[in-house]
Amino acid sequence: MSTAVTILLSLVGFFLMLGPLIFVHEFGHFLVAKWMDIHVVRFSLGFPPKAFGIQWGETEYCLSWLPWGGYVKMGGDMPGDPTTDPRGYLAKPVHKRLPVILAGVIMNFLAAWGLLTFLAWHGVVIETTDTTVRVEEKSVGYAAGLRTGDKIVTLNGAPVADFYALRNAASDAGLKNASQPFLVVAERAGQQMTFTYKPDLRVKASVWDLGFEEPLPAVIGTVTHGFPAYQAGLTAGDRIVSINGRQVEWFSELTSTIHESIEKPVTLVILRGGQEKTVELIPKAQKFGGRRIGMIGITPPYTKSHMESRGLIESFEGGLDGAIGFAAGTFGVLGSLIRREQDVGTTLGGPIAIAAMAGDAIRSGLHVVLERLAQLSVGLAVLNILPIAPLDGGHLFVLIIEGIRRRPLPLRLQAMIQNAGVILVLGLLVVIVYSDISKIVHRFLFPQIQ
């Protein structure tokens, strides 16, 4: 794909993904303000200068030139404003202003929940392989007679079409009766053979240790934008030869080391185009299966995929779990930034990084677009709830203090809080955008891994 097409997709993706999220957020403020009988002067997508607008009733609806956000302008919302409009924002009691402030964040979270619910109900893409297995010599599967290359046909009498179904069947059997052995029918050299053994059903790395695993080679299938592998220039098709000087053949040998190397450098030797390259990465701390592991943002080269739909109730639950998971992950990243475990410039993505991610999502299909949209919506909600002016969390913080004091903060103090917040937000934006541009320049000047 040409560079021009990639840039075009990124720009289109940026507006198609960020635009709806901004609209949902600001529409939340707008709806609740109207509900609380507050005079809404202007509803704008984008920041000034205004491109065009129309007047409908008492409110002007407009599009503005700077697409980084939007705003709802309410009457009487400036401290010290001499207006006596009883429908002005500041004329309303705290308990009516509070939901107006929270509405944007809540709408973003609900939008993410809705998107993830729809995806679960419509069908989740499951990446997997066929039922050919890899068996280590010291495993219970090997002791029972299974060998690498065997293709499992049935497990306890249940046919299995792919490795995902195989794992599910094994997990269900283990949960129902962990004391009973498995009856495995496998195909080897055109002949079917039967094996009976009791697998180790202790939880190991959040999955059942079944005595076999997928024979996934140590080759990169996909690279996730924003993770260390992407930043280092790794790409799909790279063959990983070794990690920390140890030769690897299978993807599981690679991930076990990466998962244990949280925020610790790992050295990879990769084979690309017949040439070996060396790169050093620092795995990013992530929550997975209830524990903290290191990740660099790569997946193996899966050979099969299918859609798996869920019932409506299960989809609602799965959508909520997914939205909460995204929020927890975002708070986790922010926590690591506060603890200075990660760098702001390399961890957070600005408009350029969002555009690149949006372009990648469009190339990957609608399912990925909607999933990324949900992830961005939760991220927008979390960032907006931070107690920093001029974000919603900053207004919320001032409003809570006003409610406790039963009177507004002094105008001078409000101005100081607002100015400090604006300076902080602009400073972070400059750092993030500078980092985005630096990454692009580096990838342009040094397309090969050094």
Secondary structure by P-SEA (a helix, b strand, c coil): ccaaaaaaaaaaaaaaaaaaaaaaaaaaaaaaaaaaccccccccccccccccccccccccccccccccbbbbbbcccccccccccccccccccaaaaaaaaaaaaaaaaaaaaaaaaaaaaabbbbbbbcccccccccccccccccccccccccccccccccaaaaaaaaaaaaaaccccccbbbbbcccbbbbbbbbccccccccccccccccccccccccccccccccccccccccccccccccccccaaaaaaaaaacccbbbbbbbbcccbbbbbbbbbbbbbcccbbbbbccccccccbbbbbbbcaaaaaaaaaaaaaaaaaaaaaaaaaaaacccccccccccaaaaaaaaaaaaaacaaaaaaaaaaaaaaaaaaaaccccccaaaaaaaaaaaaaacccccaaaaaaaaaaaaaaaaaaaaaaaaaaaaaaaaaaaccccc
